[in-house]
Amino acid sequence: MKHETKIDGTTVIVTFSGEIDLEHSPKAREVLLDGLDKGRSMIVDMSGVNVIDSSGVASLLEAFQLARNKGMDFYIAAITDPVFRVFKLARLETVFDIVDSVADGMDKV
């Protein structure tokens, strides 16, 4: 898994690529939680993620819940078909605020 964090105004944009699985989810969690302290909203760009498992989903859910508790906007952008299938299986497509692109997320914050 690779990651990049950028700040655009008060929005933290975290971009992941590769696999967010049991091996990589602790780092993904660390990156997400660290980012929550740096802005007032977060967009997670998943366009490069081809695999996610339950540990990766748990990292996203934890960050989502913490963001909501802080009153922050939290969007997941540009999810790939394999990731969407996992979200749909767990019925998370109705939990997360999913946008088509980072630009769409920026329009909402």
Residue pairs with C-beta under 8 A, 6 or more apart in sequence:
1 16
1 17
1 18
1 19
1 20
1 24
1 27
1 28
2 16
2 17
2 18
2 48
3 14
3 15
3 16
3 17
3 27
3 28
3 31
4 14
4 15
5 12
5 13
5 14
5 15
5 31
5 34
5 35
5 38
6 12
6 13
6 15
7 13
7 38
7 39
8 106
10 39
10 40
10 41
10 109
11 39
11 40
11 41
11 42
11 43
11 105
11 106
11 109
12 35
12 36
12 38
12 39
12 41
12 42
12 43
13 42
13 43
13 45
13 102
14 31
14 32
14 35
14 42
14 43
14 44
14 45
15 44
15 45
15 47
15 48
16 28
16 31
16 44
16 45
16 46
16 48
16 49
17 47
17 48
17 49
18 24
18 48
18 49
18 50
18 51
19 49
19 50
19 51
19 52
19 56
20 28
20 49
20 51
20 52
20 53
20 55
20 56
20 59
21 51
21 52
21 53
21 55
21 56
22 53
22 55
24 56
25 53
25 55
25 56
25 58
25 59
26 59
28 56
28 59
28 60
29 59
29 62
29 63
32 42
32 44
32 59
32 60
32 62
32 63
33 62
33 63
33 66
35 42
35 63
36 42
36 63
36 66
36 67
36 70
36 72
39 72
40 72
40 73
40 109
41 67
41 72
41 73
41 74
41 75
41 109
42 63
42 67
42 72
42 73
42 74
42 75
43 75
43 76
43 77
43 99
43 102
43 105
43 106
43 109
44 60
44 63
44 74
44 75
44 76
44 77
45 77
45 78
45 102
46 76
46 77
46 78
46 79
46 80
46 83
47 77
47 78
47 79
47 80
48 80
49 79
49 80
49 83
50 80
50 82
50 83
51 82
51 83
52 82
52 83
52 86
53 86
57 86
57 87
57 90
57 92
60 76
60 96
61 92
61 95
63 74
64 74
64 95
64 96
67 73
67 74
68 74
73 97
73 108
73 109
74 96
74 97
75 97
75 98
75 99
75 105
75 108
75 109
76 96
76 97
76 98
76 99
77 98
77 99
77 100
77 101
77 102
77 104
77 105
78 99
78 100
78 101
78 102
79 87
79 98
84 93
86 92
87 93
87 96
87 98
97 108
99 105
99 108
